[in-house]
Amino acid sequence: MSDPASRAGDGAPRRGQAGALRPATIALATAWAACVAVLLALGIWQVERRAWKLDLIDRVERRVHAEAVPAPGPAAWPTTNRSDDEYRRVTLSGRLLNDRETLVQALTIEGPGYWVLTPLQTAGGVVLVNRGFVPTDRRDPASRRAGNPEGPVSVTGLLRLSEPGGGFLRHNDPAADRWYSRDVAAIAAARSLSNVAPFFVDADATPHPGGLPIGGLTVIAFPNNHLVYALTWFTLALMLAGAGLQRLRRAHGDPGSPAAQDVECDQRQQDMRGYGASAS
């Protein structure tokens, strides 16, 4: 009489075999863990970016409302940078070179039109000043002559770094005198200016004779969606980790898992068939 257990074991998975992981399962688990790690890293990166952005917003807010200081002179131009200097309130004096102004396309709360960038000849060199906004129908300097003083002037505003290249999908075209960004170097070359500061100054809202240009329209906005992005990455990591653990649990043959229960049921059916065959 043959052993039921041995006969039942022919071609049937044993309970002890349920816990063995196949190489394919191990590879899948490794890939799954790597994906979870990447998602967690992305979430942590967004948390760090959020901290950086909040610090940037705080620094800019303090600069914008601080007392105006003299604009950097030529000695400081090589070290002027976005992190330490942009949006700092500065003041400078000199004479406007109105015959060399440049109009840069703009869209503001006042509507479409142009920024009026005028070189200011100071004792140390030339600084481009964004004197403000003019509507499209007032682009001709003759239509706003009252707002173009000829004598010495003082300007207070926010220091801005050059915007090279152009706007979104639009490139500056100096030859055609079409400007979409305040590219200091390109404007200086087009207007034959030398010894020019690597930045420009957005003039404040001090009114000009005749009402134009309109200053003080600098938009200071820093999108801060990093917390939403971080929560998204962490949620995806949690969902992927949960799905992976469930899949691994089934492959591993956990006694409580559906896969393991199926193995147990098959084993019992095989044992019963083997026992019936031996009894006959």
PyMOL commands that set and color helices and strands:
alter all, ss='L'
color gray80, all
select helices_A, chain A and resi 4-9+15-19+23-64+74-79+82-85+98-100+136-138+141-147+174-176+184-190+209-211+226-252+258-279
alter helices_A, ss='H'
color red, helices_A
select strands_A, chain A and resi 69-70+89-96+102-108+111-121+126-135+152-161+166-167+170-171+196-203
alter strands_A, ss='S'
color yellow, strands_A
deselect
rebuild
show_as cartoon
